[in-house]
């Protein structure tokens, strides 16, 4: 049964109001971090695509090779960091859900013609996780949805930008390479 705030002692009422301010301020901070992170991902993806194309030209190798290696590993760093961090905190459901959900998300959005980057991934994942936790979502659901989508944003944005720039080899290679990297390295390192 919820108490009437007016019947509480003045000190308790002030503490209750302070808790509400802190929770509200935290949610606003998380939403702001989500937006800033998404903008950082978009900027990073554009830089990654442009520089991956230059690397391929400079080395005289096909863009698909650069996409399967440099771009794929770069855009999978959020999965790596998130899964290893979750595993170290004994949150295996988030780590495994992140990898599985991220790979599913990558495949679905390549088919749809979309894709994603790293810089803001940490902010997006952290703030989205805080928002989801505040809403009472379980760690497994958070890992399969919010965290997986957040850590897949680098692949999503990078592939979309690559596709818009006519760099289809980078768009597809990035997702294929990222999924391989997620399964072989990120999943393997989550137990370290």
N, C-alpha and C positions, 0 to 999 in steps of 0.2 A: 504494500500500500504506500503510495507516494505521500509524503508529508507536505503540508501547506507551508511554503517558505516563510510566510508571515508569522507562523507559530514557533519557528526556530529561534534559538538564541541569536543575538546580533553577530557574535563571532562566527557561529556556524553558517549564518546567512552570507557573511562576507566571504568565507572560505568556499561555499557553494558557488557564489557568483564568480569568484576568481577561477575556479575549476572550469566553469562554462566559458569564460574569456580565453583561457589557455587552450581548450579544445577547439574553439572557433578559430583562434589565431593560428593554431597548428594546421587546421584544414585549409585556411587561406594560404598559408605558407606552402603547403603541399601542392595546391592547385597552381600557384605561381611557379613552383619548381617544375611542375609537369609541363607548363607552357614554355618556360625557358629551356628545359631539356629538349623538347620537341624542336624548337628553333635551332638549337645547337646541332641536333641530329641532321636537320635539313642542310645546314651550312657545311657540316663535315662531309655529308654524302656528296655534295656537289664538288668539293675539293678532292675527295677520294676518286671520283670518276674521272675528273680532269687529269689528275696526276697519274692514275693507273694507265690512262691512254698514252700519256707522255712516256711512262716507263716502258710500255710495250713497244712504242716507236723507237725509243733510244736503244733498247736491247735487241730490237729486231725479232721479237717473239710475238706470236698471235695474242690478241687481247684476251682470248678465252683462257690462256695459260695464266696470265696475270690475274684474271677474275677468279679462277679456281684456287689461286694461292694467296696472293697479297690482299686482294679485295675481300675474299671469303674469310680469311683469318681476321682481318681488321674488323669486319662487321660482326664477327662472332665473339669478340671480346666481351660484350655485355653478358652473353650466356656463360662464358667461362668464369668471369668475376662473380656473377650472381650464384652460379651453381656451387663453386668452391666455397664462397662465403656461407651459403645456406648449409652446405654439408658440414662445415666447421662448427656451425651452430646446432648441429644435429637436427636439421630440418630437411631430411632426405626427400620428403614429398615435394617440397618446393624445387629442389635441384632436379629431380627426375621429371617432374611435371613441366618445368621450364624447358628442358631439352626436347621432350616429346611434343609439347605444345608449340614450341618455337619451330621445329621442323614441319609440323602440320601447317602452321601458319605460313611458313615460307613457301611450301609447295602450293597451297591454295592461292596465294597472291601472285605467284609467278604465272599460274594458269590464268588468272584474272588480269594479268599485265601490270602488276604492281611490284614494289620491293622497298629496301631500307638503309642509320649510322651510329657510331660509338659515343662521341663526346657527351651528348645529352642523355644517352641511355641510362646512365647511373641515376641522374636526377629524375627521369621519367619513372624508372622502376621503383626507386625509393619512395617517391611521393605517391605513386599509384598504390603501392603496397600499404602505405600508411592510411590512405583513404579507404581501401578495401578492408583493412583490419579494423578501422573505426566503424565500419558498417557490419562487422561481425562475420566476415567471410573466413572459412577455414584455410589453413596453409596450403593444402592440396589444391583447392579451387583457385587460390591466389596464384600458385605456381603454374597451373594449367591455363590460366587466362591472363590476368593483369601482368604478371612477371614475364610470361612467355611472349605476349604481344609487345610489352615494353622492350624486351631484349631483342626482339625481331625487328624493331623499327629501323635499326641500321641497314639490315638487308632490304627491307621494304623501300625505304627512301633512296638508298643507293641504286637499287635496280630500277625504280621508277625514273630517277634522274638519268641513269644510263640509257634506258629505253627512249626517253624523250630526246636524248642527244644522239639517237641512232646507234648506240653502242649495245646492240642486242647480245653480243658475246659476253660482255661484262655483266649485263643484267641476269642472264641465265647462269653463267659460270659462277657468279657470286652466290646464288642461292644453292646450287648443287654443291659447290665447295664448302659453303657454310654448314650445310646439313652433314656432310662428311666430317668436317672439323668438330661439330657438336657431338656427334656419336663417338668418334674415336678419341678425341682429346678431352672435351669438356666432361663427358660422362665418365671417362677414366679418371680424371683429376678430382672429381667431386669427393672421392674417398680419401684424398691425400690430406 
